[in-house]
Amino acid sequence: MPVLNFKPQFVPYILDGTKLHTIRAKRKRPIKPGDRLFLYTGLRQKGAKLLMETSCSSVENIDIFILSGDMKTGHLVIRVQNRPLDADEQARLAWLDGFRPPRSTMDNPGNSMDLMMQFWNGRLPFNGQIIYWWYAPNDK
């Protein structure tokens, strides 16, 4: 029964079905397709809320690192299943993961990558998983 906790900024996108995955560190007991997932916000706080109960649809490995230099001067590399993503794919991944500036869309993600990299600053290199789920708004 894997439980995933989300920051408030991601809740609207989970509830409207436009955020269907999360990037997480690998667990001792990895999440796998078919596992029942419990998506929460505010865990370990008064007023914790179950957002959705759903099933894991798939899991992919992800690596995020700077090839040389630092966050400002280096070349960012994101690999999914060991395949490097180009700049457009990186921006789409960031937007789909919920890093969204106002008025951005999946077709025009704006500075989603800047927002995502602010989150990852100081946390790289990262090796983990993308956990995908089925959108199940009435399945709570």
LOPALUM-149573 format. One record per atom (N, C-alpha, C): atom name; x, y, z; residue number from 1. Coordinates in steps of 0.05 Angstrom, whole numbers. Layout:
N
+------+--------+--------+--------+-----+
! atom !     px !     py !     pz ! seq !
+------+--------+--------+--------+-----+
!   CA !      X !      Y !      Z ! NUM !
...
+------+--------+--------+--------+-----+
***
This chain:
140
+------+--------+--------+--------+-----+
! atom !     px !     py !     pz ! seq !
+------+--------+--------+--------+-----+
!    N !     17 !    -24 !      0 !   1 !
!   CA !      0 !      0 !      0 !   1 !
!    C !     18 !     25 !      0 !   1 !
!    N !     30 !     32 !    -22 !   2 !
!   CA !     47 !     56 !    -23 !   2 !
!    C !     31 !     81 !    -19 !   2 !
!    N !     42 !     99 !     -2 !   3 !
!   CA !     30 !    125 !      3 !   3 !
!    C !     49 !    146 !     -9 !   3 !
!    N !     39 !    165 !    -24 !   4 !
!   CA !     54 !    186 !    -35 !   4 !
!    C !     43 !    213 !    -25 !   4 !
!    N !     60 !    230 !    -15 !   5 !
!   CA !     52 !    256 !     -5 !   5 !
!    C !     60 !    277 !    -24 !   5 !
!    N !     43 !    298 !    -28 !   6 !
!   CA !     48 !    319 !    -47 !   6 !
!    C !     46 !    346 !    -34 !   6 !
!    N !     63 !    364 !    -43 !   7 !
!   CA !     61 !    392 !    -34 !   7 !
!    C !     36 !    405 !    -45 !   7 !
!    N !     25 !    425 !    -32 !   8 !
!   CA !      0 !    438 !    -41 !   8 !
!    C !      1 !    448 !    -69 !   8 !
!    N !     24 !    457 !    -79 !   9 !
!   CA !     26 !    468 !   -106 !   9 !
!    C !     19 !    447 !   -127 !   9 !
!    N !     21 !    421 !   -121 !  10 !
!   CA !     15 !    400 !   -141 !  10 !
!    C !    -13 !    390 !   -140 !  10 !
!    N !    -28 !    396 !   -119 !  11 !
!   CA !    -55 !    385 !   -115 !  11 !
!    C !    -74 !    391 !   -137 !  11 !
!    N !    -76 !    416 !   -147 !  12 !
!   CA !    -96 !    421 !   -169 !  12 !
!    C !    -91 !    404 !   -194 !  12 !
!    N !    -65 !    399 !   -200 !  13 !
!   CA !    -58 !    384 !   -224 !  13 !
!    C !    -64 !    354 !   -221 !  13 !
!    N !    -61 !    344 !   -196 !  14 !
!   CA !    -68 !    316 !   -191 !  14 !
!    C !    -98 !    313 !   -194 !  14 !
!    N !   -113 !    332 !   -182 !  15 !
!   CA !   -142 !    330 !   -182 !  15 !
!    C !   -154 !    334 !   -210 !  15 !
!    N !   -141 !    351 !   -227 !  16 !
!   CA !   -153 !    355 !   -253 !  16 !
!    C !   -142 !    335 !   -274 !  16 !
!    N !   -124 !    317 !   -265 !  17 !
!   CA !   -114 !    295 !   -283 !  17 !
!    C !    -92 !    303 !   -301 !  17 !
!    N !    -80 !    327 !   -298 !  18 !
!   CA !    -58 !    335 !   -315 !  18 !
!    C !    -31 !    328 !   -304 !  18 !
!    N !    -30 !    320 !   -279 !  19 !
!   CA !     -5 !    309 !   -266 !  19 !
!    C !    -10 !    280 !   -261 !  19 !
!    N !      2 !    262 !   -277 !  20 !
!   CA !     -2 !    234 !   -275 !  20 !
!    C !     23 !    218 !   -267 !  20 !
!    N !     42 !    233 !   -257 !  21 !
!   CA !     67 !    219 !   -248 !  21 !
!    C !     81 !    236 !   -227 !  21 !
!    N !    100 !    223 !   -214 !  22 !
!   CA !    117 !    237 !   -195 !  22 !
!    C !    145 !    225 !   -197 !  22 !
!    N !    164 !    242 !   -192 !  23 !
!   CA !    192 !    233 !   -192 !  23 !
!    C !    201 !    229 !   -163 !  23 !
!    N !    210 !    205 !   -157 !  24 !
!   CA !    217 !    199 !   -129 !  24 !
!    C !    242 !    182 !   -128 !  24 !
!    N !    255 !    183 !   -105 !  25 !
!   CA !    278 !    166 !   -101 !  25 !
!    C !    269 !    137 !   -100 !  25 !
!    N !    287 !    119 !   -107 !  26 !
!   CA !    280 !     90 !   -105 !  26 !
!    C !    275 !     82 !    -76 !  26 !
!    N !    256 !     66 !    -72 !  27 !
!   CA !    249 !     56 !    -46 !  27 !
!    C !    261 !     29 !    -40 !  27 !
!    N !    263 !     23 !    -14 !  28 !
!   CA !    272 !     -4 !     -7 !  28 !
!    C !    254 !    -25 !    -18 !  28 !
!    N !    227 !    -20 !    -17 !  29 !
!   CA !    207 !    -37 !    -30 !  29 !
!    C !    196 !    -21 !    -53 !  29 !
!    N !    207 !    -25 !    -77 !  30 !
!   CA !    199 !     -8 !   -100 !  30 !
!    C !    169 !    -10 !   -107 !  30 !
!    N !    158 !     12 !   -116 !  31 !
!   CA !    131 !     12 !   -127 !  31 !
!    C !    132 !     -1 !   -154 !  31 !
!    N !    112 !    -17 !   -160 !  32 !
!   CA !    111 !    -30 !   -186 !  32 !
!    C !     84 !    -28 !   -198 !  32 !
!    N !     82 !    -31 !   -225 !  33 !
!   CA !     56 !    -30 !   -238 !  33 !
!    C !     36 !    -49 !   -225 !  33 !
!    N !     12 !    -38 !   -222 !  34 !
!   CA !    -10 !    -54 !   -209 !  34 !
!    C !    -13 !    -48 !   -179 !  34 !
!    N !      8 !    -36 !   -166 !  35 !
!   CA !      6 !    -30 !   -138 !  35 !
!    C !    -16 !     -9 !   -134 !  35 !
!    N !    -30 !    -11 !   -112 !  36 !
!   CA !    -50 !      8 !   -105 !  36 !
!    C !    -36 !     32 !    -92 !  36 !
!    N !    -41 !     56 !   -102 !  37 !
!   CA !    -28 !     80 !    -92 !  37 !
!    C !    -48 !     98 !    -77 !  37 !
!    N !    -38 !    110 !    -56 !  38 !
!   CA !    -55 !    129 !    -40 !  38 !
!    C !    -41 !    156 !    -42 !  38 !
!    N !    -53 !    175 !    -56 !  39 !
!   CA !    -41 !    201 !    -60 !  39 !
!    C !    -53 !    220 !    -39 !  39 !
!    N !    -35 !    232 !    -23 !  40 !
!   CA !    -43 !    250 !     -2 !  40 !
!    C !    -30 !    277 !     -5 !  40 !
!    N !    -40 !    296 !     10 !  41 !
!   CA !    -27 !    322 !     15 !  41 !
!    C !    -29 !    327 !     45 !  41 !
!    N !     -8 !    339 !     56 !  42 !
!   CA !     -8 !    346 !     84 !  42 !
!    C !     -4 !    323 !    104 !  42 !
!    N !      8 !    301 !     95 !  43 !
!   CA !     13 !    279 !    113 !  43 !
!    C !     30 !    289 !    137 !  43 !
!    N !     26 !    276 !    159 !  44 !
!   CA !     40 !    283 !    184 !  44 !
!    C !     34 !    311 !    194 !  44 !
!    N !     11 !    321 !    185 !  45 !
!   CA !      1 !    348 !    194 !  45 !
!    C !    -29 !    345 !    199 !  45 !
!    N !    -39 !    363 !    216 !  46 !
!   CA !    -67 !    364 !    220 !  46 !
!    C !    -81 !    371 !    194 !  46 !
!    N !   -102 !    357 !    187 !  47 !
!   CA !   -116 !    363 !    162 !  47 !
!    C !   -106 !    349 !    138 !  47 !
!    N !    -90 !    328 !    142 !  48 !
!   CA !    -81 !    312 !    119 !  48 !
!    C !   -105 !    303 !    102 !  48 !
!    N !   -101 !    302 !     76 !  49 !
!   CA !   -124 !    296 !     58 !  49 !
!    C !   -116 !    276 !     37 !  49 !
!    N !   -133 !    255 !     35 !  50 !
!   CA !   -130 !    236 !     14 !  50 !
!    C !   -140 !    249 !    -12 !  50 !
!    N !   -122 !    251 !    -32 !  51 !
!   CA !   -130 !    263 !    -57 !  51 !
!    C !   -143 !    242 !    -76 !  51 !
!    N !   -131 !    218 !    -76 !  52 !
!   CA !   -139 !    198 !    -95 !  52 !
!    C !   -128 !    171 !    -87 !  52 !
!    N !   -143 !    151 !    -91 !  53 !
!   CA !   -134 !    123 !    -90 !  53 !
!    C !   -135 !    113 !   -118 !  53 !
!    N !   -112 !    102 !   -127 !  54 !
!   CA !   -110 !     94 !   -155 !  54 !
!    C !    -90 !     72 !   -158 !  54 !
!    N !    -84 !     64 !   -182 !  55 !
!   CA !    -64 !     43 !   -187 !  55 !
!    C !    -41 !     53 !   -202 !  55 !
!    N !    -17 !     42 !   -196 !  56 !
!   CA !      7 !     49 !   -211 !  56 !
!    C !      4 !     37 !   -239 !  56 !
!    N !      8 !     53 !   -260 !  57 !
!   CA !      6 !     43 !   -287 !  57 !
!    C !     33 !     35 !   -298 !  57 !
!    N !     54 !     49 !   -290 !  58 !
!   CA !     81 !     41 !   -299 !  58 !
!    C !    102 !     56 !   -282 !  58 !
!    N !    127 !     46 !   -284 !  59 !
!   CA !    149 !     58 !   -270 !  59 !
!    C !    173 !     59 !   -290 !  59 !
!    N !    187 !     82 !   -290 !  60 !
!   CA !    211 !     85 !   -307 !  60 !
!    C !    233 !     96 !   -290 !  60 !
!    N !    258 !     88 !   -297 !  61 !
!   CA !    281 !     99 !   -284 !  61 !
!    C !    288 !    126 !   -295 !  61 !
!    N !    297 !    144 !   -277 !  62 !
!   CA !    305 !    171 !   -286 !  62 !
!    C !    331 !    179 !   -272 !  62 !
!    N !    348 !    192 !   -287 !  63 !
!   CA !    373 !    204 !   -277 !  63 !
!    C !    373 !    233 !   -284 !  63 !
!    N !    380 !    250 !   -265 !  64 !
!   CA !    382 !    279 !   -270 !  64 !
!    C !    409 !    288 !   -259 !  64 !
!    N !    425 !    300 !   -276 !  65 !
!   CA !    451 !    309 !   -267 !  65 !
!    C !    462 !    332 !   -285 !  65 !
!    N !    482 !    345 !   -275 !  66 !
!   CA !    496 !    366 !   -290 !  66 !
!    C !    521 !    353 !   -302 !  66 !
!    N !    525 !    355 !   -328 !  67 !
!   CA !    547 !    342 !   -341 !  67 !
!    C !    574 !    355 !   -333 !  67 !
!    N !    575 !    381 !   -332 !  68 !
!   CA !    599 !    394 !   -323 !  68 !
!    C !    591 !    422 !   -312 !  68 !
!    N !    606 !    432 !   -294 !  69 !
!   CA !    600 !    458 !   -282 !  69 !
!    C !    579 !    456 !   -260 !  69 !
!    N !    563 !    477 !   -257 !  70 !
!   CA !    543 !    477 !   -236 !  70 !
!    C !    516 !    483 !   -249 !  70 !
!    N !    496 !    488 !   -232 !  71 !
!   CA !    468 !    492 !   -242 !  71 !
!    C !    467 !    515 !   -262 !  71 !
!    N !    483 !    536 !   -259 !  72 !
!   CA !    482 !    559 !   -277 !  72 !
!    C !    498 !    555 !   -303 !  72 !
!    N !    521 !    542 !   -300 !  73 !
!   CA !    540 !    540 !   -323 !  73 !
!    C !    541 !    513 !   -336 !  73 !
!    N !    531 !    492 !   -322 !  74 !
!   CA !    534 !    465 !   -333 !  74 !
!    C !    512 !    457 !   -352 !  74 !
!    N !    515 !    434 !   -364 !  75 !
!   CA !    496 !    423 !   -383 !  75 !
!    C !    479 !    403 !   -368 !  75 !
!    N !    452 !    409 !   -366 !  76 !
!   CA !    434 !    391 !   -353 !  76 !
!    C !    428 !    366 !   -370 !  76 !
!    N !    429 !    343 !   -358 !  77 !
!   CA !    422 !    318 !   -371 !  77 !
!    C !    400 !    305 !   -355 !  77 !
!    N !    378 !    298 !   -369 !  78 !
!   CA !    357 !    282 !   -358 !  78 !
!    C !    354 !    257 !   -375 !  78 !
!    N !    357 !    234 !   -363 !  79 !
!   CA !    354 !    209 !   -378 !  79 !
!    C !    331 !    193 !   -366 !  79 !
!    N !    313 !    184 !   -383 !  80 !
!   CA !    291 !    167 !   -375 !  80 !
!    C !    296 !    140 !   -389 !  80 !
!    N !    297 !    119 !   -373 !  81 !
!   CA !    303 !     92 !   -383 !  81 !
!    C !    330 !     93 !   -399 !  81 !
!    N !    348 !    108 !   -389 !  82 !
!   CA !    375 !    111 !   -400 !  82 !
!    C !    376 !    126 !   -427 !  82 !
!    N !    353 !    139 !   -435 !  83 !
!   CA !    353 !    154 !   -460 !  83 !
!    C !    353 !    184 !   -452 !  83 !
!    N !    372 !    199 !   -462 !  84 !
!   CA !    373 !    228 !   -456 !  84 !
!    C !    349 !    242 !   -469 !  84 !
!    N !    337 !    261 !   -454 !  85 !
!   CA !    315 !    277 !   -465 !  85 !
!    C !    326 !    302 !   -477 !  85 !
!    N !    315 !    311 !   -499 !  86 !
!   CA !    323 !    337 !   -511 !  86 !
!    C !    310 !    359 !   -495 !  86 !
!    N !    316 !    384 !   -501 !  87 !
!   CA !    306 !    407 !   -486 !  87 !
!    C !    275 !    408 !   -486 !  87 !
!    N !    262 !    402 !   -509 !  88 !
!   CA !    233 !    403 !   -510 !  88 !
!    C !    221 !    381 !   -492 !  88 !
!    N !    233 !    357 !   -492 !  89 !
!   CA !    223 !    335 !   -476 !  89 !
!    C !    228 !    341 !   -446 !  89 !
!    N !    250 !    354 !   -440 !  90 !
!   CA !    254 !    362 !   -412 !  90 !
!    C !    233 !    382 !   -402 !  90 !
!    N !    227 !    402 !   -419 !  91 !
!   CA !    207 !    422 !   -412 !  91 !
!    C !    179 !    408 !   -408 !  91 !
!    N !    173 !    390 !   -426 !  92 !
!   CA !    147 !    375 !   -424 !  92 !
!    C !    146 !    359 !   -398 !  92 !
!    N !    168 !    345 !   -392 !  93 !
!   CA !    170 !    330 !   -367 !  93 !
!    C !    165 !    348 !   -343 !  93 !
!    N !    178 !    371 !   -342 !  94 !
!   CA !    175 !    389 !   -320 !  94 !
!    C !    146 !    398 !   -317 !  94 !
!    N !    134 !    406 !   -340 !  95 !
!   CA !    106 !    415 !   -339 !  95 !
!    C !     87 !    393 !   -329 !  95 !
!    N !     91 !    369 !   -340 !  96 !
!   CA !     74 !    346 !   -333 !  96 !
!    C !     78 !    339 !   -303 !  96 !
!    N !    102 !    345 !   -293 !  97 !
!   CA !    107 !    338 !   -264 !  97 !
!    C !     96 !    360 !   -246 !  97 !
!    N !     84 !    381 !   -257 !  98 !
!   CA !     71 !    401 !   -241 !  98 !
!    C !     86 !    427 !   -236 !  98 !
!    N !    109 !    430 !   -249 !  99 !
!   CA !    124 !    455 !   -247 !  99 !
!    C !    114 !    473 !   -269 !  99 !
!    N !     94 !    491 !   -262 ! 100 !
!   CA !     80 !    506 !   -282 ! 100 !
!    C !     79 !    536 !   -275 ! 100 !
!    N !     91 !    552 !   -292 ! 101 !
!   CA !     87 !    581 !   -289 ! 101 !
!    C !     58 !    588 !   -297 ! 101 !
!    N !     49 !    611 !   -288 ! 102 !
!   CA !     22 !    620 !   -296 ! 102 !
!    C !     19 !    621 !   -326 ! 102 !
!    N !     -5 !    614 !   -335 ! 103 !
!   CA !    -12 !    615 !   -364 ! 103 !
!    C !      5 !    597 !   -382 ! 103 !
!    N !     19 !    577 !   -370 ! 104 !
!   CA !     33 !    559 !   -387 ! 104 !
!    C !     15 !    536 !   -396 ! 104 !
!    N !     22 !    523 !   -417 ! 105 !
!   CA !      7 !    499 !   -427 ! 105 !
!    C !     27 !    478 !   -434 ! 105 !
!    N !     17 !    454 !   -439 ! 106 !
!   CA !     35 !    432 !   -447 ! 106 !
!    C !     49 !    439 !   -473 ! 106 !
!    N !     34 !    453 !   -491 ! 107 !
!   CA !     46 !    461 !   -517 ! 107 !
!    C !     65 !    484 !   -514 ! 107 !
!    N !     62 !    500 !   -493 ! 108 !
!   CA !     79 !    523 !   -488 ! 108 !
!    C !     85 !    523 !   -457 ! 108 !
!    N !    105 !    506 !   -449 ! 109 !
!   CA !    109 !    503 !   -420 ! 109 !
!    C !    122 !    526 !   -406 ! 109 !
!    N !    129 !    547 !   -421 ! 110 !
!   CA !    141 !    571 !   -408 ! 110 !
!    C !    167 !    563 !   -395 ! 110 !
!    N !    171 !    573 !   -371 ! 111 !
!   CA !    196 !    568 !   -357 ! 111 !
!    C !    193 !    545 !   -337 ! 111 !
!    N !    179 !    524 !   -344 ! 112 !
!   CA !    175 !    501 !   -327 ! 112 !
!    C !    202 !    489 !   -318 ! 112 !
!    N !    221 !    488 !   -337 ! 113 !
!   CA !    247 !    477 !   -330 ! 113 !
!    C !    261 !    494 !   -308 ! 113 !
!    N !    258 !    520 !   -310 ! 114 !
!   CA !    270 !    537 !   -289 ! 114 !
!    C !    258 !    531 !   -262 ! 114 !
!    N !    232 !    527 !   -261 ! 115 !
!   CA !    219 !    521 !   -236 ! 115 !
!    C !    227 !    493 !   -225 ! 115 !
!    N !    229 !    474 !   -244 ! 116 !
!   CA !    238 !    447 !   -236 ! 116 !
!    C !    266 !    448 !   -226 ! 116 !
!    N !    284 !    463 !   -239 ! 117 !
!   CA !    312 !    463 !   -231 ! 117 !
!    C !    315 !    478 !   -204 ! 117 !
!    N !    298 !    497 !   -198 ! 118 !
!   CA !    299 !    509 !   -171 ! 118 !
!    C !    294 !    488 !   -150 ! 118 !
!    N !    275 !    470 !   -156 ! 119 !
!   CA !    269 !    449 !   -137 ! 119 !
!    C !    294 !    430 !   -135 ! 119 !
!    N !    307 !    423 !   -157 ! 120 !
!   CA !    329 !    404 !   -157 ! 120 !
!    C !    355 !    416 !   -148 ! 120 !
!    N !    357 !    442 !   -146 ! 121 !
!   CA !    382 !    455 !   -138 ! 121 !
!    C !    391 !    444 !   -111 ! 121 !
!    N !    416 !    434 !   -111 ! 122 !
!   CA !    427 !    423 !    -87 ! 122 !
!    C !    421 !    393 !    -82 ! 122 !
!    N !    404 !    382 !   -100 ! 123 !
!   CA !    396 !    354 !    -98 ! 123 !
!    C !    407 !    336 !   -120 ! 123 !
!    N !    425 !    347 !   -136 ! 124 !
!   CA !    436 !    332 !   -159 ! 124 !
!    C !    464 !    322 !   -152 ! 124 !
!    N !    472 !    299 !   -163 ! 125 !
!   CA !    458 !    282 !   -182 ! 125 !
!    C !    436 !    267 !   -169 ! 125 !
!    N !    416 !    259 !   -185 ! 126 !
!   CA !    393 !    245 !   -175 ! 126 !
!    C !    389 !    220 !   -191 ! 126 !
!    N !    384 !    198 !   -178 ! 127 !
!   CA !    377 !    173 !   -192 ! 127 !
!    C !    352 !    162 !   -178 ! 127 !
!    N !    330 !    159 !   -193 ! 128 !
!   CA !    306 !    150 !   -181 ! 128 !
!    C !    286 !    139 !   -201 ! 128 !
!    N !    261 !    143 !   -196 ! 129 !
!   CA !    240 !    132 !   -213 ! 129 !
!    C !    218 !    152 !   -219 ! 129 !
!    N !    206 !    149 !   -241 ! 130 !
!   CA !    181 !    163 !   -247 ! 130 !
!    C !    159 !    143 !   -243 ! 130 !
!    N !    141 !    150 !   -225 ! 131 !
!   CA !    119 !    132 !   -218 ! 131 !
!    C !     93 !    144 !   -231 ! 131 !
!    N !     81 !    129 !   -249 ! 132 !
!   CA !     57 !    137 !   -263 ! 132 !
!    C !     33 !    124 !   -251 ! 132 !
!    N !     10 !    138 !   -252 ! 133 !
!   CA !    -15 !    126 !   -242 ! 133 !
!    C !    -37 !    132 !   -262 ! 133 !
!    N !    -59 !    117 !   -258 ! 134 !
!   CA !    -84 !    122 !   -273 ! 134 !
!    C !    -99 !    144 !   -260 ! 134 !
!    N !   -110 !    162 !   -276 ! 135 !
!   CA !   -127 !    183 !   -265 ! 135 !
!    C !   -154 !    171 !   -257 ! 135 !
!    N !   -160 !    173 !   -231 ! 136 !
!   CA !   -184 !    160 !   -220 ! 136 !
!    C !   -198 !    179 !   -201 ! 136 !
!    N !   -210 !    201 !   -211 ! 137 !
!   CA !   -221 !    221 !   -194 ! 137 !
!    C !   -244 !    211 !   -176 ! 137 !
!    N !   -259 !    192 !   -185 ! 138 !
!   CA !   -282 !    182 !   -169 ! 138 !
!    C !   -275 !    156 !   -154 ! 138 !
!    N !   -250 !    150 !   -153 ! 139 !
!   CA !   -242 !    124 !   -141 ! 139 !
!    C !   -231 !    127 !   -112 ! 139 !
!    N !   -238 !    150 !    -99 ! 140 !
!   CA !   -227 !    155 !    -72 ! 140 !
!    C !   -242 !    138 !    -52 ! 140 !
+------+--------+--------+--------+-----+
***
